[in-house]
Amino acid sequence: MAERRPRSRRSIENAWLVTGPLALIAVFCSSVLALVARPVVGEWLTTLGMLAVMVAAAMPTINIVVRRQALGLLLAEIPLVVAFYLLPPLSVVLAYTVATLIVQIRRKLAPVKFWFNIVLAAAGTSLAETVLLALPEPDGVGPATWGTLFLATSVHTLVTQAAVVAVIAVVQGWQAGRQLIRSSPPILLAGIINVVIGLLILITLVTNPWSIVLLAAFALALVLVYRSYTQFLRQHRTLADLYQLTRAMTESGHDGTLVDALLGRVRGLMQAEYATLWLPAQGRHPEFLLTAREDDTGLLDVAVTPAELRERALREARMVAVGARLRGEPDLRACLRAERVKDVIILPLRSGQVVIGTLEVANRLGDPNHFTADDIPVFETVAAHAAVALENSRLVDRLRHDAYHDALTKLPNRRRITAALDEAVKIRAPGEVVAVLLFDVDGLRQVNETLGHAAGDKVLAEVADRLRSCAPSAALVGRAGGDEFVVTLRLENVEAAVELAGTLREQIRDEMVFDPLTLDVDTAVGVAVHPDHGSDAATLLQRVDLAAMAAKSVPGNVQVFSPALESPSLHRLGLAGDLRRALDEGEVQVYFQPKVTLRDRRLVGVECLARWEHQTHGAVAPEDFVAVAEHTGQLGRLTELVLREGLRRSRDWSHAEQPLAVSVNLAARTLTDRDFPERVRELLTEYGVPPHRLTFEIRESGVLDGTDRPIPTLRRLRDLGVRLSLDDFGTGATSLAYLRRLPVHEVKVDRAFVQGMATDPGDLAIVNAVVTLSQQFGLTVVAEGVESELTLELLQDIGCEIGQGFLFSRPLPYERLAAWFSAQAEPDAVGILDLPRLRAVT
């Protein structure tokens, strides 16, 4: 990232616009005093004594930083009151001006500020002496003298304050001047207190000159007390600022304002002109450099710190501190001088043993002020908190990115696509439509079954790359799930969407080589547009999916959605006769999905799932053919087919000394069949399977149908010894308290909550509540839809016992399940009485 030095808003040389008039005032008033006052100068010994006292009083400075300038509250008014009474006018002007000169030489200020302070001292004292000359001559140290000296000193204080406001307004702008005016009351109050103290000292000295010894001792004691107080106050303020900084970083860590809160408060805490955060490029994170500057409300993408210092701190993983009070290597100090930087502290930010960037401050505010060794521990504490906050922020970003992107293809997932579509359809653009194109990859199942899922993943990744490179730059390309990809963008009309769909299909259609095979990648494309085919994202995605299914059987494999495609009754009516034939000819197959203990990943059972591959329509969704079976009287045959296959496989696994429980889904209609429990008993006896190895899963909606009709059947099944599971729990209206009335042994948490618990605190809270209360009722909890290691860890943490999902395995036919089981199980971990342990579940 290229760096450039920030430009100052105004030149400090403009201060001469105020210094010049002040010099004229000093010359004029001094000339008047030389001509009118008698005597003009006094004894040199007394004058030198007052000079020494003024220098001593001006050395301790109470600094107040206003923007980039440091204002000093001096104690010089105290000896000035005494000097007004004891010395002639020009002696006072000379002594105060010389004292100021000595102090400014010691502080090594810039020439412009140096001469401004000298001229201001001369102008203020000469003008005050001119006012004092016009007043009656003091007689003693009575009240009249108090008023005269108070008025003269007040003129000096007001002139000084007005000149400082003017020069800051000229250099930094009227806003800075107004800010200083608002901070003037404490400064003026301090001046009044100094005058009062000076009058008391004057009265004491006039009454008894030897009291100077006591006054000196008292002043020394005050200096020591003030030092202790300022040190305590600085520590207290530092602790308060650290607390506020930590709190601000915590509150802003998840809303994208962390850097603003961090840099602004670091700059204020360290009283620095600049605070910079630099994070070099790392992984998917680009290089990052931002700077907070005094009197700038926003952040700058530049830094005054030399890049070689920053890179050295990163390379050597150690602090780099250079300045007048910090010393540093000669070459580093020369580098700072070349960039006109006063001092700098650079600290590496660590994440464990790795340095992820640097945090730096430059230019302590106020010319006489510099960073010291005492500032380093404070800054190290800040850097440690900042590193943790930044890493947490990046972790949240990664989790948020993973929640909205597909892990395999790195494309936006269905959730991100839905959100983007919801935003797109809210904006009505005349003459445009929001087009949704769904690409369904053909033949992926055959690739998975023939070459394995690794080859299928390569096909999906290649299709994603081709689609991403061919799609228009304004399009959002995402993976909707499985073998489906979505492209959405604004186009002129439906015809333009169809044309783009055909163009993209031809561009991504090409050979893909897998040794020793070469595959042809082809897709069927569905098209839907807003507002013609839907007014929200869910409707558009549903209808474009129907269009993609229909596209498989049309020439050109591109189909626009039409209402005729959305007639499930007609579709299911066409399947009714085919289902009866499929049951007769054994086309309906039973797949098995493993159920695994989450703590030690042991295989404890399988869920039996019916699958139907239609000769014309391809894979038929289970909810479609189950609905057809219910309406055509085939539900009993379908349920018995799945139940027989499950019991047969359970018997075979028992004979192989690998006993596994099987789960079978029951429809709501089956629970009203009074003869069903007796039929289950007969099948258990026929296959010789113990009842406790059979679990019936009942959907929540099937149990809570407004009546108690399912309860007798459930109780009879429980009395047989069969286990009962409440499936998809949480999606209906069943309360946890209602579980106590149901004769169930197990609760299955719906996959929608499980899949969202890693990114949605609400879903996590729901799953946690279900697990906790279900366990209190003595129920086993099974989590559906476990698809990531993070979800697995969260389920383990809240005490969930069993899970199933794509993380462990998809539903598999028996032959592939046996091969999968052999590949996953550890031979030495499978005994006669032991359940098989999974070696690697990914």
Buried (B, 14 or more C-beta within 10 A) or exposed (E): EEBEEBEEEEEBEBBBEBBEBBBEBBBBBBEBBEEEBEEEBBEEEBBEBBBBBBBBBBBBBEEBBBBBBBBBBBBBBBBBBBBBBBBBBBBBBBBBBBBBBBBBEEBEBEEBBBBBBBBBBBBBBBBBBBBBBEEEEBEEBEEEBBEBBBBBBBBBBBBBBBBBBBBBBBBBBEEBBEBBBEEBEEBEEBBBEBBBBBBEBBBBBBEEEEBEEEEEEEBEEEBEEEEEEEEEEEEEEBEEBBEBBBEBBBEBBEEEEBBBBBBBBBBBBBBBBBBBBBBBEEEEEEEBBBBBBBBEEEBBEBBBBBBEBBBBBBEEEEBBBBBBBBEBEEEBBEBBEEBEBBBBBBBBBBEEEEBBBBBBBBBBBBBBBBBBEEBBEBBEBBBBBBBBBBBBBBEEBEEEEBBBBBEEBBBBBBBBBBEBBEEBBEEEEEEBBBBBBBBBBBBBBEBBEEBEEEBBBBBBBBBBBBBBEBBEEEBBBBBBEEBBBBBBBBBEBBEBBBEBBBEBBEEBBEEBEBEEEEBEBBBBBBBBBBEEBBEBBEBBBBBBBBBBBBBBEEEEBBBBBEEEBBEEEEBBEEBBEBBBEBBEEEBBBBBBBBBBBBEEBBBBBBBBBBBBEBEEBEEBEBEBBBBBBBBBEBBBBBBBBBBBBBBBBBBBBBEEEBBBBBBBBBBBBBBBBEEBBEBBBEBBEEBEBEBEBBBBBBBBBBBBEEEEEBBBBBBBBBEBEBBBBBBBBBBBEBEBEEBEEBBBBBBBBBBBBBBBBBBEEEBBEBBBEBBEBBBEEEBBBBBBBBBBEBBBEBBEEBEBBBBBBEBBBEBBEBEBBBEBBEEBBEEEBBEEEEBBBBEEBE
